[in-house]
Amino acid sequence: MNLLTKASQAIPTQSKNDSYVVEYNLPLDSMELIVSHINGSYPEEGGFDIDETVDQIWYVESGKGTVFIQETEYTLEQGDMILIPKNEKYWIKGDHLKLIVASNPKWHAGQHKHLAN
C-alpha cells in the first residue's frame, strides 16, 4: 500500500482560468484531501454547486474569499475553517484563495451537481 504521495505525483485537475485543484491519490475510500486554488468565482458560470453525498471541510491556507452556504454568506481569511454539509448549495469567490479540502467520503464527480440561478 502506497502511504505517501509526493508533490511531484500530485495531479492538477479541474483547471479553469486562474483556479485549479490538485489531487493527492492516497489509498482511501472513506475520505480524500485536495488542495484548491481559487482566483475568481466558482462555479464560474454562476449559479451554485452541490455535493449530494460528500461533506467537506475547507481550511484556508492563504488568501481570502467569500462563500455562500445555507443562504448565508461567510467571509474567509487565512486560518479559517468551514464545513460544507452534503446536499447544501454553495458558491465561492476567492482572491488568491488556497484551500485544503477534506471530503468524507471520497469525492467523485457523479455526486457533484451544478444548479443554475
C-alpha positions in Angstrom: 0.0 0.0 0.0 1.4 3.4 -1.0 1.2 5.7 2.1 3.0 8.7 0.6 2.1 10.9 -2.4 4.9 13.2 -3.3 4.1 16.7 -4.5 5.6 15.7 -7.9 3.0 12.9 -8.1 0.0 15.1 -7.3 -2.4 15.6 -10.2 -3.7 19.1 -11.2 -7.4 18.8 -12.3 -10.4 20.9 -12.8 -8.4 23.8 -14.2 -10.3 26.9 -15.2 -8.6 30.3 -15.8 -6.7 31.0 -12.6 -8.4 28.4 -10.5 -7.4 24.7 -10.2 -7.5 21.7 -7.9 -4.6 19.4 -7.1 -5.4 15.8 -6.1 -3.2 13.6 -4.0 -4.0 9.9 -4.6 -4.0 8.1 -1.3 -5.4 4.6 -0.9 -8.6 5.6 1.0 -12.3 5.3 0.0 -13.6 6.9 3.2 -12.0 10.3 2.7 -9.9 12.5 0.4 -7.7 15.5 0.8 -7.2 18.0 -2.1 -5.7 21.5 -2.5 -7.9 24.0 -4.3 -6.7 27.3 -5.6 -9.4 29.8 -6.4 -8.9 33.2 -8.0 -12.3 34.4 -9.2 -15.7 32.8 -8.9 -16.6 29.1 -8.6 -18.7 28.0 -10.3 -17.5 30.4 -13.0 -20.8 30.2 -14.9 -22.8 31.4 -12.0 -25.4 29.5 -10.0 -24.5 27.0 -7.3 -22.8 23.7 -6.9 -24.0 20.9 -4.6 -22.3 17.7 -3.4 -25.0 15.1 -2.8 -23.1 12.6 -0.8 -19.9 14.3 0.4 -19.4 16.5 3.5 -16.4 18.8 3.1 -14.2 20.8 5.5 -12.3 23.7 4.0 -9.2 25.1 5.7 -8.0 28.5 4.4 -4.2 28.1 3.9 -3.8 31.6 2.3 -5.7 34.4 0.5 -9.2 35.5 1.2 -12.7 34.9 -0.1 -16.4 34.7 0.3 -18.5 31.5 0.4 -22.3 31.3 0.3 -23.8 28.2 2.1 -27.3 27.6 3.5 -28.4 31.1 2.4 -25.6 32.7 4.5 -22.5 34.5 3.2 -19.3 33.9 5.0 -16.0 35.8 4.8 -12.9 33.5 4.6 -9.4 34.5 5.7 -6.2 32.7 6.4 -6.6 30.2 9.2 -10.4 29.9 9.0 -12.1 26.5 8.6 -15.7 26.0 7.3 -18.0 23.0 6.9 -19.8 22.4 3.6 -22.5 19.9 4.5 -23.7 17.4 1.9 -26.8 18.5 -0.1 -26.1 22.2 0.6 -25.8 24.5 -2.4 -22.7 26.8 -2.4 -20.6 29.2 -4.4 -17.3 30.7 -3.6 -15.3 33.8 -4.7 -11.6 33.8 -4.0 -8.8 36.3 -4.2 -5.7 34.0 -4.5 -7.5 31.7 -2.1 -5.8 28.4 -1.3 -8.0 25.8 0.4 -7.1 22.5 1.9 -10.3 20.4 1.4 -11.1 17.2 3.2 -14.0 15.2 1.8 -15.9 12.4 3.6 -16.4 10.0 1.9 -14.1 10.4 -1.1 -15.3 13.0 -3.6 -16.5 11.7 -7.0 -17.9 13.6 -10.0 -21.1 11.6 -10.2 -22.4 13.1 -6.9 -21.4 16.7 -7.8 -24.1 18.8 -9.5 -24.3 22.3 -10.9 -27.5 24.3 -10.3 -28.2 27.3 -12.5 -29.6 30.5 -10.9 
